[in-house]
Amino acid sequence: MNYSDFEDNLVRVNRGSGVLVPAMTDEFCYVFTARHNLSENENTITDRNGVELGMVTSDLCFPHQDRDAAVIVLKGVEPKPLLLDRQSLGRKQEITLGGFPLTRSTFVGEDATRFFDGEIKRADEYEFSIFCEEFPTQDDIMGVSGGGIFVDFDSEWILAGIEYSVEREVEENNTQLKVCRTLVFEQIIRDKALPLALPSFLRSFNLLISLAFNLNGTFFDEDKQKALSQLLQDYAKLNLALTQITPESLRTNFGLQLLIKNTPEFCISDRKLWVSWLEFMTLSLMIDGKQPADLTMDYVNDLHKKRRLLYSNSKEDWSKFIRNIGHTDMDGIEDGAIVIVSSDCQLPPTRATIDYSKVAVDIGLINSRPFDFTKASRATPSRILHLDGIHAQCINNKEDEYDCKDYQTTINKIKNEYLATISR
């Protein structure tokens, strides 16, 4: 298995292990670790290459009152984004534990870390226990305490908890490892009124603009692709400059209504979701003829009724999960509204638009029954669009029609194309 996606988040905490976790601030990040790894005075945080990341005094270390868990505030380090699973995992879930055995204390790089695969045996609200397939000995596991428990969801690694204890049960030959869920560490953060353990880009859409409108897919003229992408990014920057709306404010306002049914809850922090929201708001302002000052929460709430954006972290073609849209919470949506779907696909789908009234026939659903949008609302959407698909339809597939010589002329052309496609 490929552990490189989270290996850089693993750190040594004194003689134990820990995990770097982003915080919603530019000033510091967090280290999640076991409470017993902390020293009374200073705590040394070292990466897997042996580089010291900081000497942290006890006033920036926050142990849990009752559990073997602690949060360390580490200044001057910006870790890789890391999604957290708070409570959804249960028995039989496959996991990977990563940390730094004391037997490898003199090693650096890939040789310094060790990984153990296993599965969850018991689980409650705040903790779970795991059994590792390799049956690690006490020598194998010493130093790994405080290491991260990761779960692979569709090739994306999610942090589920922090290992803190080894316990051998009398009637069993293998080693049981005890884990605090990430929920415990978030509880510490809330109690200390610290910034949330969420990616920093949730603070501002400006941090996501460079990732928007990449126009992936077929484009014969790469220079034109870059020019159109840059033009749309500039337009987004201009129109989002005055707004007080942030990804976090939308996350708080709409919650799980942003996600398609059966999308894991932790995906509410997916970067692709919020890049899609940036694109969605930018295009909505454009086709609605709005000004930057019009981008208020009232306007966004109105969009949520007539033109709703929904997200799935699926990397498959959207026909594979589109049935889930029919069981998604559609409370508050207007009759005839448009549903715009975003997913974690690498390339735009071949088909960008599906007429709701024909959708059962189009994709051959079992029994050809229509979607059950009425479970949450009596209103019925008119069409379902895929955001990346309409980008390709409006821009990629019509690249010959864009000369990119005049800013306003090009913007007007883009507006007309999206308006004709969305028209709601």
N, C-alpha and C positions, 0 to 999 in steps of 0.2 A: 504494500500500500504506500501511497505517496504522502508523507508527513510534512513535506516542505512548506505547505501552506500555513501551518501553525508553529513550525519548529522555531522560528525567530521570536515567537512570543514567550517561549520558555526561558526562564532565568533561574540562576542560583540565588537563594536567600540564605546567607550565612552558609551553613552546612546542609541546608535542605533545598527545596525547589519552590518555584512559584510561576505565575503566569502574568504577563503584561496585558492589561486590559485598557482600552481607550476610555477617556473621560470627556465630557462635553465642555472642554476648556482647552486653551492653547498653552496653559501654564504647566500642566502636569498630566500624568496618567496614573493608573493604579497597578499595584501588584497584588493579586489574590494569592494567599498562601495559608499554611496551617499556623495556628496561633503559637504552637510550641516551637516553631522555627525562629521566633523573635528573641532577640537578646534584650537585656535591660537598658543598654545605652545606645550604641550605634549598630545599624544593620547594613551589611554589605550586599549590594545587588550587583550581580555579574552576569553578563550574557554568555552564551555557549562558546564564544571564542575567547573567553577569559578576560574580556574588557569590562572594567568596573564602570557600571552605569550610575552609581551613586552610593554615598554613605548616608543613610537615613536615620535621623535621631528619633527617639521614642515618641516625641510629641507629634510625629507624622505617621505613626503606626497605630492602627485602631483595631484592637482585638475584640472579638465577639464576647459578650459577657458570659454566655453559657456553653458555647460550642468551640471546637478546636478550629477556629477560622479567624483570619485577620486580613485587613486591607491596609496596604502601605501606599502612601502618597509619594510618587517618584517624580521629581521635577526634571525638566529638560529632556525628556524622552518622548518621542511620538511613535507608538507601536503600530504594527499593522492592524487594520480593522479586524474585529473579532465579534461575531454574533454570539449571544448568550441564550441558552435554553433554560428557562426558569423552572418548569415543573412538569413538562409533558412526558418525560421518559419514564418507562415502567419496566417490568420484568421482561427478560429475554432480549432487551435492546443491546445490540452489539456496540462496544465502546473501545477506545484506545486510551491508555494511560501513558503520558510522557513526562519524563523528569530526569534528574541527574543522580545516578547512584554514587555513593561515596567511593565505590571501587573504581570509579572513573574520574576521580577528583583532579587528577593531573592531566586529563585529556582535554582537548579543545576541539571545536568544530563539531562535525557530525558524530565523531567518536565519543563525545562527552555525554550525549543524551542516549537514553534507552526507551524503547516503547514496548508496551505489553498490551496485547489484544485480549478481550474478554467479553463478558456480558453481565448485565445487571441481574442480581438474584432477588434482592428485596428492595422495596422502595416505600418511602412515606413522603410527607409534605416537604420536609427539609433535608432529608438525607437518603442515600441509597447505598447498598453494598454490592460489590462486584466480585466475580471470580475470574482470574486470568487463565488463559489457555495454557500458558507456559509454566504454571505453578511456581512462581518465583520464590526463591529462598529468602530468608531474612537478610542475608548479605546482598542479594540482588536488589532488594527493595529499599535498603537503608539509604537515605538521602533523597529518595524520590518523594518522600512525604511533602505535601504542598504542591505536587505536580498536578497537571491538568487532566481532566477526563474529557475526551473529545468524541463527538459522534459525527459520522459521515452522512450528511443528508444531500443526496444528489450531487456528489463530488464537492460539497462545501462542508468544511469542518466547523462544528459548532461546539463552544465550550459549555459543558453540562455541569461541571462541578470540580472540586479540589479534593484530592485524596489526603487523608490525615492519619490513618491508623491501619495497622495490620493485626488481624486476629485469627488465630487458628482454632477452629471449632473441634471439640473432642472427637466427634463422630466422623470427621472428614479429614482427608489427606491433603486437600489443597488449601491455598491461602486465601482468606477473605480480606478484602480491602474495603475500608469504610470511606465514604465520600460525603462532603457537604455540598448541597446544590448551590448554584450561583445565586439563588434566591436569598440565601443566608448572607452573602457578601453585599448584595444590594440593600439588605436590611441595615447592615452596618453603615453604608453610605447615606441612607435616608436618615438614620438616627443622628448622624454627625452633620447633617445638612450640607453634604458635599455635592458637587455636580454629579449628575447621573452617569452611570457606567454605560455610555452610549457613544457611538462614533461622533467625532467633533463636527462632521459635516451637517449633523442635525441642527446645528446652531444657526446656519445661514445657507440659503440657496446659492449665494455667491461662491461658496466653496465647491459647488458642483458644476458650475457653468462650463468649465473646460472639458467636462465629460459628456456634455449634452450635444445633441444633433450631430452625431458622428457619421450618420448616413451610411451605415454599414450595408454591404451588399454590392451588386453589380454597378460599377461606374467606370466608363471607358476613359474618361478624362480625369485623372487623379488631381490635377491642378484645379479643375473646376469643382471637384468634390470638396477639396480643402477650402476653396473660396466660399462656397455656399455654406459649408459647416461654420466657418468663421463669421460669416454674415449673420447667421441665425444666433450664434453665441453672442455676438455684439448686440443684436436686437434684444435678446433675453436680458443681458446685463443692463441695458438702458431701461427696460420696462420693469425690472425687478428692483431697481435702485432705491425706490422710495418705500417699498412695502415693509411692514413689520411682520409679515407672515414668514414663518420658518418651517422647516420640516417637523421640528418638535411641536410647534403649535398645531399643525395639521394632524400629527400623530395623536396628540391629546384630544383634539376636537372630534376626530372620526374613528379612532381606534381600529378595531378589527373590521369595520366596514370598508376599509381600504383593500382587504384581501379577498380573493376568490376562495370559495369553500374548499376545505382540505389543504389550504396553504398553511404551513406551520406558523405559529404565532410569532416566533423570533424573526420572521421575514419582514416584520414591521420596521426593522432597522436596515433592511437591504438597501445598498446604495442605488441599485437599478430602479427600485421603487421611487426613490426621491429624485433621481435624474428624470424619470418619466413624469413626475409631477411638475418639475421645472419646465419640461417641454410642453406639457399639457396646459399649464397656465399661460405660457408665452403664446402658444397658438390660439388659445381662447381669447386673450386680449386682442390679438391680431384680427381674428375673423369677426369678433364682436365690435370692432372699432373703438376699443377702450384705450384710455390713457394710463400711464403708470400709476397715477393717483387713484385710479379706479380699482386697483388690486387690493381689496379689503376682504376681511373675513365674511362680510355679508355677500360680496360677489362670489367668493369661493363656495359658500353654502348654497347659493343659487345654482352654481355650476353642478354641484353634487346632486341636485334634483333633476336637471335637464340633460346633463352631459357627464356621466359618472365614470371615473377612472378606477379600474380594478386591477389588482396585481396577483400574479402567480410566479413562484420561483422556478417553475418547470422550465427545463431546457429543451423539451420536446416541442414538436409542432403543436400549435394551440388546438388543433382538432382533437388531440389526446386528452385535454382537460376541459374542453368547452362545456361538457355536460355539467361540470361542477358549478358553472356560472348560474345555471338554473336553480341551484340550491343555495345561492349566496344571499346574504341579507340585503334586500333591496328596499328596506324601509325608507320612505320619504321620496322615492323616485317618482317623477311625473310620467303620466301616460304619454307614450310616443317618444320617450327620452332615448338618448343614444348611450350605449355602454361602450367604453373604450378600454380595451384590454392591453396590459403590458406584461411581458414575461421575460425571463432571463435567457432568451434565445440569442445565439451568436449572429444569426442572419435573419432578415425579415421573412415572414411566411409568404408563400406564393399567393395565397388568397388573403386579401386585406379586409374584406367586408363580407358579413353574412346577414342576410335579411332574417329577422327573428321569426317571421311568420312561415318561412320556408326551411328553417334550420334543421328540423327533424328529418325532412326529406333529403336535405343537402348532405348531411353527414351520417345518415343511416343509423340513427339511434335505435336502440332496442324498442320494439313495438311502435316505432315512429311517433312516440308521444312527445308533445312540445314540452319545453322547459317549464318548471314550476316556479315562475316568478311571482305567483300569487300567494306563496307561503308567507311572505313578509309584506306584500303590498298588492293591492288590486290593480295597480297600474302595470301596463305592459310596455317594455321598451320596443322601439321600432327596428333598430339595427344594432349589430355588434361589430365593432371595428378593432383591428389590431394596430396599436400605435406605430410599431416599427414597420408594419405593412403599409400604412398610409403614408409614412415618410417615403418609402420606396415608390409608391404609386404616384405621389405628388412631385417628387424631386428626382430620385434616381432614374425612374423610367422615362422622364421627360428632360433629361439633362441637355439635349440639343436645343430645347426651347429657352434656355437660360444663357444670356450672354455675359452676365455679371459685370457689365461696364458701368451701370448706374445703380447706386444703392436703392433709391426709392422705387425705381422701375422694377428691380428684382424683388423687392419686398412686396410690391403690389401683385406681381406675378405669383409669388408664393402664397399670398393671402387668397387670391382667387382660386388657386388649385385646392387648398385645404378647405375653403368655404364650399366649393362644389362637392367635395368628398364628405365633409362632416355635416354641413347645412342644418345644424340644430344648435 
